[in-house]
Amino acid sequence: MSVIISIKDLSKTYDSGHQALKSVNLEIERGEILALLGPNGAGKTTMISIICGLVSPTEGTVTVDGNDIIKDYRLTRKDIGLVPQELSLGAFDLVWDTVNFSRGLFGKKPDHAYIEQLLKDLSLWDKKDSELMTLSGGMKRRVLIAKALSHEPKILFLDEPTAGVDVELRKDMWKIVNKLRESGVTIILTTHYIEEAEEIADRVGVIAKGELLLIEDKDTLMHKMGEKQMTIELKDSISAVPDSLAKYQLQLSEDGQALTYTYDTRAEHTGITSLLQQVNEAGLSLKDLKTTQSSLEDIFVKLVEDEA
């Protein structure tokens, strides 16, 4: 894939003195879905706002499809659709009018068939003649998504798009994201719903205190950094872990019928073979073995804790 967004040494310090971004470097590939994870105040929204031309950087450069976001503002902005966190909509505008108006702002010719399909995809078609003030919070969120897609952008930013919305909207939006990906649109999302990032993203970036801690292919990240747990189910319960197994730091279940061993998948030797041998030598009879992989949430929490 080719690079569609290139971020080099990007920093942002606000007038208050708060440094929201610290020399961030990132290349986003055309057609990928990138999930940016980080706690509140990590710098995710600031970075998105700079790329979209809403906030000026203090240092560094950003190019979108080869065009500089400052020198070539009009070219870069028309390539981008943004779904912000805030529900910022007029009160008396109609759904149909506001989505068509957004399309016109980017110099696109009217395309009623496209807008109609977009509203249908977002379950907004029956609300097309409704005033925005009459819509629920979830419906207003749908309108924001429609506005962001109205001009058929190459890149879509979703800044906490499903925070506080209903399950139905969340499902509808991920369907649209998958459809957009198939058509070649590049998607960057920030989310607190880590299971969604784990489900849909190609790569994951973790931001904390204005720094990009890592950017990695999702599957590679989980393989490299994820811990695995092996649960040894015993035929007979025990009251305590035998002293001969102390070095493995096993966790004994409350009922005394399972031992849990946590190991690092990156280690050259996991210790599983010797553990099972010593379990046998301790006179314990195995009933079953199970392994589980750390989730993306486990990895994210560990990274942020390490940075704190």
Sine and cosine of phi, psi and omega as CSV:
sin_phi,cos_phi,sin_psi,cos_psi,sin_omega,cos_omega
0.00,0.00,0.47,-0.88,0.06,-1.00
-1.00,-0.08,0.35,-0.94,-0.02,-1.00
-0.99,0.14,0.77,-0.64,0.03,-1.00
-0.96,-0.28,-0.47,0.88,0.09,-1.00
-0.78,-0.63,0.80,-0.60,0.02,-1.00
-0.85,-0.53,0.86,-0.51,-0.02,-1.00
-0.90,-0.43,0.82,-0.57,-0.05,-1.00
-0.77,-0.63,0.85,-0.52,0.09,-1.00
0.76,0.65,0.69,0.72,-0.08,-1.00
-0.99,0.16,0.83,-0.56,0.04,-1.00
-0.73,-0.68,0.50,-0.87,0.07,-1.00
-0.60,-0.80,0.86,-0.51,0.10,-1.00
-0.87,-0.50,0.85,-0.53,-0.01,-1.00
-0.98,0.18,0.25,-0.97,-0.04,-1.00
-0.86,0.52,-0.45,0.89,0.01,-1.00
-0.94,0.34,-0.23,0.97,-0.06,-1.00
0.99,-0.17,-0.15,0.99,0.01,-1.00
-0.94,0.33,0.82,-0.57,0.03,-1.00
-1.00,-0.07,0.97,-0.24,-0.09,-1.00
-0.99,0.14,-0.52,0.86,0.04,-1.00
-0.73,-0.68,0.61,-0.79,-0.05,-1.00
-0.79,-0.62,1.00,-0.09,0.12,-0.99
0.75,0.67,0.86,0.52,-0.02,-1.00
-0.99,0.13,0.72,-0.69,0.09,-1.00
-0.83,-0.56,0.78,-0.62,-0.08,-1.00
-0.34,-0.94,0.68,-0.73,0.14,-0.99
-0.87,-0.50,0.78,-0.62,-0.03,-1.00
-0.94,-0.34,0.78,-0.62,-0.11,-0.99
-1.00,0.06,0.54,-0.84,0.00,-1.00
-0.88,0.48,0.77,-0.63,0.09,-1.00
1.00,0.09,0.03,1.00,-0.02,-1.00
-1.00,-0.03,0.26,-0.96,0.18,-0.98
-0.93,-0.36,0.89,-0.45,-0.02,-1.00
-0.93,-0.37,0.81,-0.58,0.05,-1.00
-0.98,-0.21,0.80,-0.61,0.06,-1.00
-0.96,-0.27,0.88,-0.47,-0.04,-1.00
-0.93,-0.36,0.59,-0.80,0.05,-1.00
0.09,-1.00,0.42,-0.91,0.02,-1.00
-0.94,0.35,0.18,-0.98,0.07,-1.00
-0.85,0.53,0.69,-0.72,-0.01,-1.00
0.99,0.13,0.16,0.99,-0.05,-1.00
-0.96,0.27,-0.41,0.91,-0.02,-1.00
0.90,-0.44,0.06,1.00,-0.06,-1.00
-0.89,0.46,-0.78,0.63,-0.05,-1.00
-0.92,0.40,-0.59,0.81,0.04,-1.00
-0.88,0.48,-0.69,0.73,-0.01,-1.00
-0.90,0.44,-0.70,0.71,0.03,-1.00
-0.89,0.46,-0.68,0.73,-0.03,-1.00
-0.90,0.44,-0.58,0.82,0.05,-1.00
-0.92,0.38,-0.73,0.68,-0.01,-1.00
-0.87,0.49,-0.61,0.79,-0.04,-1.00
-0.99,0.13,-0.01,1.00,0.06,-1.00
0.99,0.12,0.26,0.96,-0.04,-1.00
-1.00,-0.06,-0.36,0.93,0.01,-1.00
-0.73,-0.69,0.65,-0.76,0.00,-1.00
-1.00,0.05,0.70,-0.72,0.04,-1.00
-0.96,0.27,0.44,-0.90,0.11,-0.99
-0.99,0.12,-0.66,0.75,0.04,-1.00
-0.58,-0.81,0.34,-0.94,0.09,-1.00
0.99,-0.10,0.09,-1.00,-0.03,-1.00
-0.73,-0.68,0.44,-0.90,0.10,-1.00
-0.69,-0.73,0.75,-0.66,0.11,-0.99
-0.86,-0.51,0.59,-0.81,0.03,-1.00
-0.86,-0.51,0.91,-0.42,-0.05,-1.00
0.80,0.60,0.62,0.78,0.05,-1.00
1.00,0.04,-0.08,1.00,-0.03,-1.00
-0.96,-0.27,0.68,-0.73,-0.01,-1.00
-0.95,0.31,0.72,-0.70,-0.09,-1.00
-0.92,0.39,-0.33,0.95,0.01,-1.00
-0.99,-0.13,-0.78,0.63,-0.02,-1.00
-0.94,0.35,-0.58,0.81,-0.06,-1.00
-0.90,-0.44,0.75,0.66,-0.13,-0.99
-0.82,0.57,-0.73,0.68,-0.06,-1.00
-0.89,0.45,-0.64,0.77,-0.01,-1.00
-0.92,0.39,-0.67,0.74,-0.05,-1.00
-0.96,0.28,-0.62,0.78,-0.08,-1.00
-0.92,0.38,-0.56,0.83,-0.03,-1.00
-0.95,0.31,-0.30,0.96,0.04,-1.00
-0.99,0.12,-0.13,0.99,-0.18,-0.98
-0.89,-0.45,0.68,-0.73,0.20,-0.98
-0.90,-0.43,0.65,-0.76,-0.06,-1.00
-0.78,-0.63,0.80,-0.60,0.16,-0.99
-0.96,-0.29,0.97,-0.22,-0.07,-1.00
-0.98,0.20,0.19,-0.98,0.04,-1.00
-0.94,0.35,-0.65,0.76,-0.12,-0.99
-0.98,0.20,0.59,-0.81,0.06,-1.00
-1.00,0.06,0.97,0.23,-0.06,-1.00
-0.99,-0.16,1.00,-0.10,-0.02,-1.00
-0.65,-0.76,0.48,-0.88,0.09,-1.00
-0.92,0.39,0.39,-0.92,-0.09,-1.00
-0.99,0.12,-0.64,0.77,-0.19,-0.98
-0.97,-0.25,-0.09,1.00,0.04,-1.00
-0.92,0.38,0.49,-0.87,0.08,-1.00
-1.00,0.05,0.47,-0.88,-0.02,-1.00
-0.83,0.56,-0.77,0.64,-0.03,-1.00
-0.85,0.52,-0.71,0.71,-0.06,-1.00
-0.92,0.39,-0.68,0.74,-0.08,-1.00
-0.94,0.35,-0.57,0.82,0.03,-1.00
-0.95,0.32,-0.67,0.75,0.04,-1.00
-0.92,0.40,-0.59,0.81,0.03,-1.00
-0.90,0.44,-0.65,0.76,0.03,-1.00
-0.87,0.49,-0.65,0.76,0.03,-1.00
-0.88,0.48,-0.69,0.73,-0.02,-1.00
-0.91,0.42,-0.53,0.85,0.01,-1.00
-0.87,0.50,-0.45,0.89,-0.02,-1.00
-0.99,-0.12,0.23,0.97,0.08,-1.00
0.97,0.24,0.28,0.96,0.01,-1.00
-1.00,0.09,0.64,-0.77,0.07,-1.00
-0.94,0.35,0.48,-0.87,0.02,-1.00
-0.84,0.55,0.64,-0.76,0.06,-1.00
-0.57,-0.82,1.00,0.08,-0.10,-0.99
-0.90,0.43,-0.54,0.84,0.01,-1.00
-0.91,0.41,-0.65,0.76,0.01,-1.00
-0.91,0.41,-0.73,0.69,-0.01,-1.00
-0.90,0.43,-0.63,0.78,0.04,-1.00
-0.87,0.49,-0.72,0.69,0.00,-1.00
-0.91,0.42,-0.62,0.78,0.02,-1.00
-0.87,0.49,-0.72,0.69,0.01,-1.00
-0.91,0.42,-0.58,0.81,0.05,-1.00
-0.92,0.38,-0.66,0.75,0.01,-1.00
-0.87,0.48,-0.52,0.86,-0.03,-1.00
-0.99,-0.12,0.21,0.98,-0.01,-1.00
0.83,0.56,0.64,0.77,-0.01,-1.00
-0.92,-0.39,-0.05,1.00,-0.14,-0.99
-0.87,0.49,-0.63,0.78,-0.02,-1.00
-0.97,0.25,-0.10,1.00,0.04,-1.00
-0.95,-0.32,0.16,0.99,-0.15,-0.99
-0.87,0.50,-0.47,0.88,-0.02,-1.00
-0.97,-0.23,0.25,0.97,-0.01,-1.00
-1.00,0.00,0.56,-0.83,0.13,-0.99
-0.95,0.30,0.60,-0.80,-0.07,-1.00
-0.87,0.49,-0.54,0.84,-0.03,-1.00
-0.91,0.41,-0.33,0.95,-0.03,-1.00
-1.00,0.03,-0.11,0.99,-0.09,-1.00
-1.00,0.08,0.45,-0.89,0.11,-0.99
-0.96,0.28,0.18,-0.98,0.02,-1.00
-0.86,0.50,-0.65,0.76,0.01,-1.00
-0.90,0.43,-0.64,0.77,0.02,-1.00
-0.93,0.37,-0.60,0.80,0.05,-1.00
-0.90,0.45,-0.60,0.80,0.05,-1.00
-0.89,0.46,-0.63,0.77,0.04,-1.00
-0.89,0.47,-0.63,0.78,0.01,-1.00
-0.90,0.43,-0.64,0.77,0.05,-1.00
-0.87,0.50,-0.65,0.76,0.02,-1.00
-0.91,0.42,-0.67,0.74,0.03,-1.00
-0.88,0.47,-0.67,0.74,0.04,-1.00
-0.88,0.48,-0.67,0.74,-0.02,-1.00
-0.91,0.42,-0.49,0.87,-0.04,-1.00
-0.99,-0.13,-0.05,1.00,-0.14,-0.99
-0.88,0.48,-0.53,0.85,-0.06,-1.00
-0.98,-0.18,0.26,0.96,0.07,-1.00
0.82,0.57,0.87,0.50,-0.06,-1.00
-0.95,0.31,0.38,-0.92,0.09,-1.00
-0.98,0.18,-0.43,0.90,-0.09,-1.00
-0.78,-0.63,0.71,-0.71,0.03,-1.00
-0.82,-0.57,0.83,-0.56,0.10,-1.00
-0.98,-0.19,0.77,-0.63,0.03,-1.00
-0.86,-0.50,0.97,-0.22,-0.07,-1.00
-0.99,-0.11,0.98,-0.19,-0.07,-1.00
0.76,0.64,0.81,0.58,-0.17,-0.99
-0.94,0.35,-0.39,0.92,-0.07,-1.00
-0.93,-0.37,0.21,0.98,0.01,-1.00
-0.91,0.41,0.87,-0.50,0.08,-1.00
0.96,0.27,0.31,0.95,0.00,-1.00
-0.94,-0.34,0.21,-0.98,-0.09,-1.00
-0.96,0.26,0.33,-0.94,-0.04,-1.00
-0.88,0.47,-0.60,0.80,-0.02,-1.00
-0.88,0.48,-0.70,0.71,0.02,-1.00
-0.89,0.45,-0.65,0.76,-0.02,-1.00
-0.86,0.51,-0.71,0.71,0.01,-1.00
-0.91,0.42,-0.68,0.73,0.02,-1.00
-0.87,0.49,-0.67,0.74,-0.07,-1.00
-0.93,0.37,-0.63,0.78,0.01,-1.00
-0.93,0.37,-0.50,0.86,0.10,-0.99
-0.89,0.45,-0.69,0.72,0.00,-1.00
-0.91,0.41,-0.64,0.77,0.03,-1.00
-0.86,0.51,-0.71,0.71,0.02,-1.00
-0.90,0.44,-0.63,0.77,0.02,-1.00
-0.91,0.42,-0.65,0.76,0.02,-1.00
-0.92,0.40,-0.66,0.75,0.03,-1.00
-0.86,0.52,-0.67,0.74,0.01,-1.00
-0.88,0.47,-0.48,0.87,0.01,-1.00
-1.00,0.03,0.01,1.00,0.08,-1.00
0.99,-0.16,0.07,1.00,0.00,-1.00
-0.96,0.29,0.69,-0.73,0.07,-1.00
-1.00,0.05,0.74,-0.67,-0.10,-1.00
-0.81,-0.58,0.79,-0.62,0.06,-1.00
-0.85,-0.52,0.84,-0.55,-0.02,-1.00
-0.78,-0.63,0.59,-0.80,0.20,-0.98
-0.96,-0.30,0.61,-0.79,-0.06,-1.00
-0.40,-0.92,0.50,-0.87,0.18,-0.98
-0.99,-0.15,-0.17,0.99,0.05,-1.00
-1.00,0.04,1.00,0.09,-0.16,-0.99
-0.90,0.44,-0.50,0.87,0.01,-1.00
-0.90,0.44,-0.47,0.88,0.05,-1.00
-0.95,0.30,-0.65,0.76,0.07,-1.00
-0.88,0.47,-0.65,0.76,0.00,-1.00
-0.91,0.42,-0.54,0.84,-0.05,-1.00
-0.97,0.22,-0.63,0.77,-0.27,-0.96
-0.91,-0.41,-0.38,0.92,-0.15,-0.99
-0.98,0.20,0.51,-0.86,0.16,-0.99
-1.00,0.05,-0.67,0.74,0.04,-1.00
-0.76,-0.65,0.36,-0.93,-0.01,-1.00
-0.79,-0.62,0.74,-0.68,0.14,-0.99
-0.91,-0.42,0.62,-0.78,0.02,-1.00
-0.88,-0.47,0.83,-0.56,-0.01,-1.00
-0.89,-0.45,0.69,-0.72,0.10,-1.00
-0.52,-0.86,0.72,-0.69,0.03,-1.00
0.79,0.61,0.63,0.78,0.09,-1.00
0.99,0.16,0.01,1.00,-0.01,-1.00
-0.92,-0.40,0.63,-0.78,0.09,-1.00
-0.99,0.11,0.96,-0.27,-0.09,-1.00
-0.95,0.31,-0.60,0.80,0.05,-1.00
-0.27,-0.96,0.36,-0.93,0.16,-0.99
-0.65,-0.76,0.85,-0.53,-0.18,-0.98
-0.47,-0.88,0.52,-0.85,0.18,-0.98
-0.83,0.56,0.72,-0.70,-0.12,-0.99
-0.84,0.54,-0.75,0.66,-0.04,-1.00
-0.91,0.40,-0.64,0.77,0.03,-1.00
-0.90,0.43,-0.65,0.76,0.01,-1.00
-0.87,0.50,-0.73,0.69,-0.04,-1.00
-0.93,0.38,-0.54,0.84,0.03,-1.00
-0.95,0.33,-0.67,0.74,-0.08,-1.00
-0.97,0.26,-0.63,0.78,-0.16,-0.99
-0.94,-0.34,-0.23,0.97,-0.06,-1.00
-0.98,0.22,0.68,-0.73,0.13,-0.99
-1.00,0.03,0.48,-0.88,0.10,-1.00
-0.92,-0.39,0.49,-0.87,0.08,-1.00
-0.86,-0.50,0.72,-0.70,0.08,-1.00
-0.92,-0.38,0.83,-0.56,0.03,-1.00
-0.97,-0.23,0.83,-0.55,0.02,-1.00
-0.98,-0.20,0.95,-0.32,0.05,-1.00
-1.00,0.07,0.75,-0.67,-0.06,-1.00
-0.98,-0.20,0.52,-0.85,0.05,-1.00
-0.94,0.35,-0.58,0.81,-0.01,-1.00
-0.83,-0.56,0.60,-0.80,-0.02,-1.00
-0.96,0.28,0.45,-0.89,0.05,-1.00
-0.79,-0.62,0.38,-0.92,-0.04,-1.00
-1.00,-0.05,-0.35,0.94,-0.02,-1.00
-0.40,-0.92,0.38,-0.92,0.04,-1.00
-0.96,0.28,0.79,-0.61,0.02,-1.00
-0.83,0.56,0.59,-0.81,-0.02,-1.00
-0.85,0.53,-0.53,0.85,-0.03,-1.00
-0.91,0.40,-0.25,0.97,-0.02,-1.00
-0.95,-0.30,0.14,0.99,-0.11,-0.99
-0.85,0.53,-0.59,0.80,-0.09,-1.00
-0.91,0.40,-0.29,0.96,-0.02,-1.00
-1.00,0.06,-0.08,1.00,0.02,-1.00
0.76,0.65,0.80,0.61,-0.03,-1.00
-0.97,0.23,0.54,-0.84,0.08,-1.00
-0.98,-0.22,0.80,-0.60,0.00,-1.00
-0.99,-0.10,0.75,-0.66,0.01,-1.00
-0.92,0.39,0.33,-0.95,-0.05,-1.00
-0.87,0.49,-0.57,0.82,-0.02,-1.00
-1.00,0.10,-0.04,1.00,0.05,-1.00
0.96,0.27,0.24,0.97,-0.08,-1.00
-0.93,-0.36,0.15,0.99,0.01,-1.00
-0.52,-0.85,0.66,-0.75,0.10,-0.99
-0.91,-0.41,0.73,-0.68,0.00,-1.00
-0.92,-0.39,0.79,-0.62,-0.02,-1.00
-0.89,-0.45,0.83,-0.55,0.02,-1.00
-0.97,-0.23,0.77,-0.64,-0.03,-1.00
-0.64,-0.77,0.37,-0.93,-0.06,-1.00
-1.00,-0.04,0.85,-0.53,-0.02,-1.00
-0.92,0.39,-0.28,0.96,-0.01,-1.00
-0.99,0.13,-0.29,0.96,-0.08,-1.00
-0.92,0.39,0.56,-0.83,0.01,-1.00
-0.91,0.42,-0.60,0.80,0.04,-1.00
-0.81,-0.59,0.85,-0.52,-0.02,-1.00
-0.99,0.13,-0.35,0.94,0.01,-1.00
0.99,0.10,0.09,1.00,-0.06,-1.00
-0.91,0.40,-0.71,0.70,-0.04,-1.00
-0.86,0.51,-0.76,0.65,-0.01,-1.00
-0.92,0.39,-0.58,0.81,0.03,-1.00
-0.87,0.49,-0.75,0.66,-0.03,-1.00
-0.90,0.44,-0.58,0.81,0.03,-1.00
-0.90,0.43,-0.69,0.73,-0.03,-1.00
-0.96,0.27,-0.48,0.88,0.11,-0.99
-0.88,0.47,-0.67,0.74,0.03,-1.00
-0.91,0.42,-0.67,0.74,0.00,-1.00
-0.92,0.39,-0.41,0.91,0.03,-1.00
-0.98,0.18,-0.02,1.00,0.05,-1.00
0.99,0.11,0.30,0.95,0.00,-1.00
-1.00,-0.05,0.73,-0.69,0.00,-1.00
-0.99,-0.13,0.79,-0.61,-0.03,-1.00
-0.99,0.11,0.67,-0.74,0.09,-1.00
-0.98,-0.22,-0.64,0.77,-0.03,-1.00
-0.28,-0.96,0.32,-0.95,0.08,-1.00
-0.79,-0.62,0.67,-0.75,0.05,-1.00
-0.68,-0.73,0.57,-0.82,0.09,-1.00
-0.82,-0.58,0.57,-0.82,0.06,-1.00
-0.72,-0.69,0.54,-0.84,-0.02,-1.00
-0.98,-0.20,0.59,-0.81,0.09,-1.00
-0.86,0.51,0.61,-0.79,0.06,-1.00
-0.99,0.15,0.21,-0.98,0.06,-1.00
-0.88,0.48,-0.54,0.84,0.02,-1.00
-0.90,0.43,-0.67,0.74,0.04,-1.00
-0.86,0.52,-0.69,0.72,-0.03,-1.00
-0.91,0.40,-0.69,0.72,-0.01,-1.00
-0.87,0.50,-0.76,0.65,-0.01,-1.00
-0.86,0.50,-0.66,0.75,-0.02,-1.00
-0.91,0.42,-0.66,0.75,0.00,-1.00
-0.89,0.45,-0.72,0.70,-0.03,-1.00
-0.93,0.38,-0.61,0.79,0.05,-1.00
-0.90,0.43,-0.63,0.78,0.02,-1.00
-0.90,0.43,-0.53,0.85,-0.04,-1.00
-0.98,0.20,-0.44,0.90,-0.08,-1.00
-0.92,0.39,0.00,0.00,0.00,0.00
